[in-house]
Amino acid sequence: MKTKFYLYLLAAVSSILFVSCNPDSIADEDNPYQTEQGVNKKDITRGNVG
């Protein structure tokens, strides 16, 4: 009975480690900021501050 418990425990721990250490993640490929666009300097104006 203890052997079965230890096998299930080993399977659970190894699956958690595999999922948490797996570098293939969709979130790694997702870029939350659009950095491809540049800034047009003609559109920048200086306004009155204060």
MOQUIGI-V252495 format. One line per field, one symbol per residue. ss: DSSP state (@ for helix, = for strand, . for the rest). phi: phi as a letter, one per 40 degrees, with the letter a starting at -180 (. if undefined). burial: I if it has 16 or more other ideal C-beta (glycine too) atoms within 10 Angstrom, else O. A space follows every 10 residues. Layout:
# MOQUIGI-V252495
ss->???
phi->???
burial->???
This chain:
# MOQUIGI-V252495
ss->.@@@@@@@@@ @@@@@@@@@@ .....@@@@. .......... @@@.......
phi->.ccccccccc cccccccccc bcccbccccc bcbcbcccbc ccccbcbcbg
burial->OOOOOOOOOO OOOOOOOOOO OOOOOOOOOO OOOOOOOOOO OOOOOOOOOO
